[in-house]
């Protein structure tokens, strides 16, 4: 498969008090078209910085990061944040249709598309509701529906389920699997959670403590379509432990010196 995303020797240095902070150090990564890649690493390792570089929100200090564009006349990427990044003054329908509106899609078409995706995330009864009337899990569904409704070539997801309780996370992971299965977009998904990465991803990429470098990669062996029942497979637990073994020293290093 051809590479949809190519990251070559990306370094990101932030100015700091006294000395610069190296967030990323010579990171290289290729993501084929249609692959769901999960990036796992300790806090502060540069996972989110890498995602923002791919989204064009943050420039890299050196190296290159590129998403190969198609000719569909549709967005190259959409970014889903951990925070509920939806407009509080807009209804669920207006939020989900926002990207389509910005692209100039006619109102009947954008509302029909938005309603379809609102239904897919189970919020049809809340089409006219405002974010303040929704739970945290429901607000995050709105953000996910908006990203899919805009039909980007690549989805960049920055811990979209990280702020949710365990039960809601499991439900949304299962929903996300089904949503992705429909058209298998290229996804780069940042998470702290190893089990979440294994459940969702085709490949898990492990990063070191700051400065972030790529330490290891793990191919997820479970076939698709896939559901949360795979978490009961002994091989799932085995892979989870294998990744944790590779991550443990990095997590300790990220905590800093201990007494």
Secondary structure, 3 states (H helix, E strand, C coil): CCEEEEEEEEEEEECCCCCCEEEEEEEEEEEECCCEEEEECCCCCCHHHHHHHHCCCCCCCEEEEEECCCCCCCCCEEEECCCCCCCCCCEHHHHHCHHHHHCCCCHHHHHHHHHHHHHHCCCHHHCCCEHHHCCHHHHHHHHHHHHHHCCCCEEEEECCCCCCCHHHHHHHHHHHHHHHHHHCCEEEEEECCHHHHHHHCCEEEEECCCCECEEEEEECCCCCCCCHHHHHCHHHHHHHHHHHHHHHHHHHHHCCCCC
